Amino acid sequence: MRRRGGRMARQTMTILAARIAGKVAAIIAIALGLAAGVMLPHGQAVAQDNPVAICRNVGDDNMLRPLPPTLLDAAKAAFGESLEGLDQANTGVWRCMGGRAYVCLPGGERHCGRADSQPMATPEASAYCRTHPDSAAVPSHATGRDTIFAWGCEGKAVKNKGGVRSVDPRGFVKEYWQALP
């Protein structure tokens, strides 16, 4: 009887060891895949510097990733403007929407994060109007660059003047994002 129990214990240990080994192998495979690029749902890896291929496979992904230097010319073309003198490779970001790669080049009023579509003023905007009554516009440092509304002051009260930007299906300011070709 004792021998039989010992055999059962060894078999149980062997099964547990095999399960653990399988999980360790899966973790190692995932880690190697991530080191080489991005693991897609079907197991294939795509290099991080190929947003178009990644997005074609992923569909929608709101994660903002740094724009690879190799895509600076494509980003310039997407925005249709000269970006000479700017090191956009360190500040530009991309994400996936509808199976396409979209790029944003932040700066000035352009904010690449999620849009603030709340029609309520920030405490900073209210404070601005108390110290600058009847101002035609509240600056973005008080409203936040992510707002989609224009704000002004009526007396010392902040006033929402209506939407000036639109929001894409994923919740980002539509005008700040362009599809990569």
N, C-alpha and C positions, 0 to 999 in steps of 0.2 A: 504494500500500500504506500509505504513511504517513498519507494522508488518511483511509483507511478506519479505521485504528487510532485516529485522533483522533475520528472520529465515534463509534466504540465507547466510547471513554473518556467522551465527552460524554453518551452514552446511559446509561452506567453511573452517572455523576455525577447525572444527572436522576433515575434510579430511586432512588438513595441519598437524594437530597434529598427526594423524595416520601415515602419511608419515614420519614425523620426528621421531616418536617412532620406526618405522620399521628400519630406518637408524641407530638410536642409538643402537637398538638391534643387528643389523648386526655388527656394530663397536665393541660392547662388545663381541660378539661371536668370532670375529677375534682376539681381544686382548687376550681373554682366550685361544684360540687355540695357539697363539704364545707363551703365557706363559707356556703352557704345552709341547710345542714342535714346530714342523714346520707344517703349514697348507699346504696340498697338493691340487692340482687343484680339486680333487673330494671331498674335504671337510674333509678328514680324517687327523688326526694329527699323526706325527711320532716323537718320541723323538730325540733330536739333537745328541744323542750319538749313533745313528744307521745310519751312512752314507750309508750303503749298501741298506737299505730299502728306504731311501729318494731318492737316485739316481735311484733306480729301477722305482720309480714313476715319478720322475722329468725328467729324460733323460739327458739333458745338462744344466749345471748351472756353470758359471765361478766364482761364489762367493767363496772366500777362507774362510774356517771355521776352527777354532782350532781343532786339533786332540784330541778326547777324550782319557783320560788315559787308558781306557779299550781296546783301539786299538793299544797300543804300540807294543805288541807282533806281531800282524798282520802286522804292518808297518815294523818291523824288518824282518819278514819272506818275505814280498814283496820285500824288498831291498836285502835280502840275505846277510846281513852283521851284525856284532855285533855293537850295539850302546851303549854298557855298559858305565855307567858314565854320559850319556847325558840325560837331562830331556827333551826329545822330546815331551812330552805331552804338554809343554808350547810353543813349537816352531813349531811343525809339523802342517801341514794344509791339508785339503782335499777339493775336489770339484767333480762335476759330469761330466762325459763325456760318451755319448752313453749308458746311463742307468747303468753305473758302477761307483763305488766310486774309486777315485784315490788319493793317498797320496804323499806328498812331505815333506822331512825332510831337511830344509835349513841349510846351513853351508858351510864354505870354499868357493868353487866356485859355489856351488849349490844355485840357485836363484829360488824361487817358483812363482814369478809373471810372467806376460806375457813376452814372448821373444822379444828381440830387433832384428828384422830381417832387419833393414836398413843397407845397405852396405856402409854407409858413416861414417867416423870416428867422434868421439866426439871431442870437443875442447880440452878436457883434454888429449886425446891420441895425438893430434897434438902438444900440449905443451910438452908432455913427449918426443916426438921424437926430438923436437928442443933442448932439454937439454940432451938427450941421443941418439945422432946420431948413426945410423947403429945397433941399438939394435935388436936382433933376435926376441924378443917378447915385446909387450906392456902389462904391468900388468893390472889385472882386475880393480884395483882402478882407472885406467885412461880410460879403455874402457867401464866399467860398467859390472857387473856380468851377466846381462841379455842378452848380445850379443851372437849371434850364430856363430860369425866369430873369426878367429885368426888374430891378428894384429901384425905388425912388423914395423921397421923403415928402410927406404932406405935413407941414408944420414939423413937429418933433416925432411924428409917427411914421414908421416904415410902411411903404405901400408896394404891393405886388402889382407890377404893370403888365403882367402877362408873359406867356412863353415866348422865348426868342430862339430856342433850340429844340430839336426833336430827339426822341429816344429810340434807339434801334430795338429789335425784338429781344436782345439779350440785356438791355438796361443801360447801355452806354450812350453818350452823346453821339448821335449819328453823324453830325458834321465833322467830327474830329477823327473819324475812322474811314480809311479807304481800302478797298479790296486790292490785293496784290494780283497782278496779271498771271 
